[in-house]
Amino acid sequence: MLIATDLDGTLLSPEGTISARTRAAIAAAEAAGAPVVPVTARQLYGLTGIREGLGRWALCSNGAICWDLHAQTVLFALPMTSAVARRFATALSQAAPGTVFAAIQDNGQYFASQAGYPDLCVFSDHHRDPAEMPTLSLAEVTGADCLKLVARHPRLSVPQLSRIAEAVADPAEVHITNSGAGMLEVSAAGVTKDTGVAMLAERLGMTRADVVAFGDGDNDVELLAWAPRSWAVANAVPAALAAANHRAPANAEDGVAQIIESLVAEVRAEPLAGQRQLGV
């Protein structure tokens, strides 16, 4: 079994921490041979402070990169090319003047932000001080391949900006979503959370049938619909609730931990539970 879970709004408490119950549930699942894999819009640096409560693997940038948290190495990455990022950003800038962008480059190690983008941010948006973000030209922001391109507008809401973006985007090149963090999030076409989970599962000798998933946001919809067993927490957005085939208690109630506890009991009841050796 592979347990794939979103972090913010799902596994983490409303304060963004891992509760004692959740920490214990993750440890029990890992000990039973069921890895718990965070699948998040965050980057590796956004896991600082909670990494010790997680397992070995983490999928960041909405599934675009997989990190080995023990070795701090990249297992695989699915970047968007510079050319695709530039075409999309140019089209959206023309359709919605005033839109500003940032890109997650160098496997998440470099945050390239356009002048004006930091003015629309707070620290929790990207787990970094907006005052320390670079102020680049759009050409510089889209000058390298990236894991994810993000966009904001000073007057348009995310749904409004999303509708414009969908109208100008080439679906053969980009996938548009959001994680509820106040920005549009754009990945290469075909790169969603379930893409990354499927690739990791294959590396670990598992299949889709082995995956269970948890989420709460629009960027979790593909994963929740893809996994044979999936739970949306009670505080999830309507699209996530509709995509999942089960509902868990809210993140404020350690909902994911409650379900993981039952899954661990299920794994332990299997004849060979915990005996599979996982590796790559």
Secondary structure per residue as TSV (DSSP state, phi and psi in degrees):
chain	resnum	aa	ss	phi	psi
A	1	M	-	360.0	137.7
A	2	L	E	-120.5	124.1
A	3	I	E	-102.5	108.6
A	4	A	E	-102.1	122.8
A	5	T	E	-137.9	136.9
A	6	D	-	-64.5	161.5
A	7	L	I	-101.0	-75.1
A	8	D	I	-65.1	125.5
A	9	G	I	82.9	-5.3
A	10	T	I	-125.2	-79.0
A	11	L	I	-76.3	-39.8
A	12	L	S	-79.3	156.1
A	13	S	-	-69.3	167.7
A	14	P	T	-58.2	-21.0
A	15	E	T	-87.2	-1.4
A	16	G	S	82.7	23.4
A	17	T	-	-115.2	166.2
A	18	I	-	-98.1	116.2
A	19	S	-	-69.7	164.1
A	20	A	H	-61.0	-39.2
A	21	R	H	-66.2	-42.5
A	22	T	H	-66.2	-41.6
A	23	R	H	-59.0	-43.3
A	24	A	H	-67.3	-38.5
A	25	A	H	-66.0	-40.8
A	26	I	H	-62.6	-45.8
A	27	A	H	-61.5	-39.4
A	28	A	H	-67.3	-40.4
A	29	A	H	-65.3	-44.9
A	30	E	H	-61.3	-41.8
A	31	A	H	-65.5	-28.5
A	32	A	T	-84.7	0.4
A	33	G	T	88.0	17.7
A	34	A	-	-115.8	94.4
A	35	P	-	-62.7	139.2
A	36	V	E	-103.6	115.0
A	37	V	E	-113.2	114.7
A	38	P	E	-68.7	135.3
A	39	V	B	-126.1	102.9
A	40	T	-	-135.5	158.3
A	41	A	S	-76.4	-15.7
A	42	R	S	-66.3	165.9
A	43	Q	-	-103.2	175.6
A	44	L	G	-56.2	-42.0
A	45	Y	G	-66.1	-22.4
A	46	G	G	-76.0	-6.3
A	47	L	G	-94.1	-4.0
A	48	T	T	-56.9	131.6
A	49	G	T	96.4	-19.6
A	50	I	T	-122.5	-7.4
A	51	R	G	-59.5	-35.7
A	52	E	G	-66.1	-17.3
A	53	G	G	-93.1	-0.1
A	54	L	S	-102.0	179.4
A	55	G	-	-92.1	-143.8
A	56	R	S	-86.1	-36.4
A	57	W	E	-108.1	149.0
A	58	A	E	-145.3	132.6
A	59	L	E	-103.6	120.0
A	60	C	E	-113.7	174.6
A	61	S	G	52.0	45.2
A	62	N	G	57.1	37.9
A	63	G	G	95.3	1.5
A	64	A	T	-79.6	-14.4
A	65	I	E	-148.0	141.4
A	66	C	E	-116.7	124.7
A	67	W	E	-106.1	140.1
A	68	D	E	-89.0	104.8
A	69	L	T	-68.7	-23.6
A	70	H	T	-73.9	-48.3
A	71	A	T	-89.3	-12.5
A	72	Q	T	55.3	46.8
A	73	T	E	-124.9	161.0
A	74	V	E	-91.6	125.5
A	75	L	E	-81.0	-44.2
A	76	F	E	-160.6	159.8
A	77	A	E	-143.1	147.8
A	78	L	-	-128.2	73.7
A	79	P	-	-77.1	161.3
A	80	M	B	-92.2	136.2
A	81	T	-	-71.3	155.5
A	82	S	H	-57.1	-41.3
A	83	A	H	-62.8	-42.6
A	84	V	H	-66.1	-45.0
A	85	A	H	-59.6	-41.9
A	86	R	H	-66.3	-43.0
A	87	R	H	-62.0	-46.0
A	88	F	H	-65.2	-47.5
A	89	A	H	-62.6	-39.7
A	90	T	H	-64.2	-44.1
A	91	A	H	-64.2	-42.5
A	92	L	H	-70.6	-36.5
A	93	S	H	-62.0	-37.2
A	94	Q	H	-73.5	-36.9
A	95	A	H	-78.9	-28.9
A	96	A	S	-134.8	77.1
A	97	P	T	-54.4	138.6
A	98	G	T	102.5	-11.5
A	99	T	-	-66.0	135.7
A	100	V	E	-123.8	154.8
A	101	F	E	-130.0	160.0
A	102	A	E	-142.4	155.3
A	103	A	E	-132.5	141.7
A	104	I	E	-95.2	105.2
A	105	Q	E	-112.2	171.7
A	106	D	G	52.5	52.9
A	107	N	G	54.9	32.9
A	108	G	G	88.0	4.2
A	109	Q	T	-88.9	-13.2
A	110	Y	E	-131.3	129.7
A	111	F	E	-106.1	107.7
A	112	A	E	-101.1	111.4
A	113	S	E	-117.8	141.6
A	114	Q	B	-77.3	149.2
A	115	A	T	-53.6	131.3
A	116	G	T	100.1	-26.0
A	117	Y	S	-65.8	-47.9
A	118	P	G	-58.3	-28.1
A	119	D	G	-65.2	-18.8
A	120	L	G	-100.8	7.3
A	121	C	-	-112.7	157.1
A	122	V	-	-121.8	166.1
A	123	F	H	-54.3	-42.4
A	124	S	H	-68.3	-17.1
A	125	D	H	-61.8	-43.8
A	126	H	H	-130.7	12.4
A	127	H	T	56.3	41.2
A	128	R	S	-155.7	154.7
A	129	D	-	-72.3	120.9
A	130	P	G	-55.6	-30.1
A	131	A	G	-65.8	-19.0
A	132	E	G	-102.1	2.3
A	133	M	S	-74.9	144.5
A	134	P	-	-69.1	159.2
A	135	T	-	-122.5	89.8
A	136	L	B	-105.0	171.4
A	137	S	-	-79.9	162.8
A	138	L	H	-62.7	-35.5
A	139	A	H	-61.3	-38.1
A	140	E	H	-71.2	-39.7
A	141	V	H	-62.6	-36.9
A	142	T	T	-101.2	19.2
A	143	G	S	-85.8	-1.5
A	144	A	S	-142.8	158.6
A	145	D	-	-58.9	150.4
A	146	C	E	-141.5	155.3
A	147	L	E	-74.9	-34.1
A	148	K	E	-158.7	140.5
A	149	L	E	-108.6	135.0
A	150	V	E	-122.1	149.2
A	151	A	E	-137.0	144.3
A	152	R	E	-136.5	158.6
A	153	H	-	-135.2	138.1
A	154	P	S	-67.1	-18.9
A	155	R	S	-123.3	-27.0
A	156	L	S	-87.0	140.5
A	157	S	-	-73.8	166.4
A	158	V	H	-59.7	-45.7
A	159	P	H	-59.3	-40.0
A	160	Q	H	-64.7	-46.2
A	161	L	H	-65.7	-35.4
A	162	S	H	-63.9	-41.2
A	163	R	H	-62.9	-39.7
A	164	I	H	-67.8	-43.0
A	165	A	H	-61.8	-42.9
A	166	E	H	-62.6	-33.4
A	167	A	H	-70.8	-31.4
A	168	V	H	-101.7	-12.8
A	169	A	-	-77.2	151.2
A	170	D	-	-95.4	110.3
A	171	P	T	-63.9	-14.8
A	172	A	T	-78.2	-9.7
A	173	E	T	-116.4	-33.5
A	174	V	E	-136.0	156.2
A	175	H	E	-120.8	129.7
A	176	I	E	-111.3	132.8
A	177	T	E	-153.6	-170.1
A	178	N	-	-157.7	156.0
A	179	S	-	-108.7	12.3
A	180	G	S	82.8	11.8
A	181	A	S	-98.1	15.3
A	182	G	S	86.0	17.4
A	183	M	S	-144.9	156.0
A	184	L	E	-81.5	139.5
A	185	E	E	-122.9	127.6
A	186	V	E	-126.0	125.2
A	187	S	E	-118.5	171.0
A	188	A	E	-62.7	150.1
A	189	A	T	-53.6	135.6
A	190	G	T	85.1	-3.5
A	191	V	-	-100.4	104.3
A	192	T	S	-135.4	177.1
A	193	K	H	-60.7	-38.3
A	194	D	H	-67.1	-29.2
A	195	T	H	-60.0	-50.1
A	196	G	H	-64.4	-41.6
A	197	V	H	-63.5	-41.2
A	198	A	H	-61.9	-41.3
A	199	M	H	-67.5	-41.3
A	200	L	H	-66.4	-44.1
A	201	A	H	-56.8	-43.1
A	202	E	H	-62.1	-41.5
A	203	R	H	-62.5	-30.1
A	204	L	T	-92.3	8.0
A	205	G	T	76.8	25.1
A	206	M	-	-116.3	172.8
A	207	T	-	-127.3	177.2
A	208	R	G	-54.0	-36.1
A	209	A	G	-62.0	-20.6
A	210	D	G	-86.5	-8.0
A	211	V	E	-93.3	134.6
A	212	V	E	-120.3	148.3
A	213	A	E	-136.9	153.0
A	214	F	E	-134.9	144.3
A	215	G	E	-168.1	175.3
A	216	D	-	-143.4	-12.1
A	217	G	S	-117.4	175.9
A	218	D	G	-60.4	-33.9
A	219	N	G	-77.3	-0.8
A	220	D	G	-98.9	-8.0
A	221	V	H	-58.2	-48.0
A	222	E	H	-61.0	-42.3
A	223	L	H	-65.2	-44.6
A	224	L	H	-64.7	-35.9
A	225	A	H	-75.4	-29.3
A	226	W	H	-80.2	-40.2
A	227	A	S	-68.8	136.5
A	228	P	S	-59.1	-34.4
A	229	R	E	-126.2	122.3
A	230	S	E	-142.0	148.3
A	231	W	E	-126.7	128.6
A	232	A	E	-98.3	133.2
A	233	V	E	-70.7	158.0
A	234	A	T	-60.8	-24.6
A	235	N	T	-90.3	11.8
A	236	A	-	-70.7	160.5
A	237	V	-	-72.0	158.4
A	238	P	H	-54.6	-39.4
A	239	A	H	-64.5	-37.2
A	240	A	H	-70.7	-40.4
A	241	L	H	-61.7	-37.9
A	242	A	H	-72.2	-31.1
A	243	A	H	-78.5	-30.9
A	244	A	-	-80.4	154.5
A	245	N	S	-100.9	2.9
A	246	H	E	-142.9	162.5
A	247	R	E	-122.9	133.7
A	248	A	E	-107.1	159.5
A	249	P	-	-58.6	163.3
A	250	A	-	-63.5	161.4
A	251	N	G	-63.0	-28.7
A	252	A	G	-66.7	-16.4
A	253	E	G	-107.4	17.1
A	254	D	T	56.1	42.6
A	255	G	H	-58.2	-43.9
A	256	V	H	-64.8	-42.0
A	257	A	H	-59.7	-39.5
A	258	Q	H	-60.5	-43.1
A	259	I	H	-71.6	-39.7
A	260	I	H	-60.3	-39.4
A	261	E	H	-57.5	-42.2
A	262	S	H	-70.8	-34.1
A	263	L	H	-67.4	-39.0
A	264	V	H	-62.8	-41.1
A	265	A	H	-61.6	-37.7
A	266	E	H	-65.5	-45.2
A	267	V	H	-63.0	-42.4
A	268	R	H	-67.1	-23.4
A	269	A	H	-79.3	-14.9
A	270	E	S	-75.7	146.2
A	271	P	T	-55.6	-39.8
A	272	L	T	-112.1	25.9
A	273	A	T	-58.2	136.1
A	274	G	T	80.5	-2.7
A	275	Q	-	-95.1	-12.0
A	276	R	-	-68.6	131.3
A	277	Q	-	-91.6	121.6
A	278	L	-	-98.2	143.2
A	279	G	-	-172.4	-174.4
A	280	V	-	-129.6	360.0
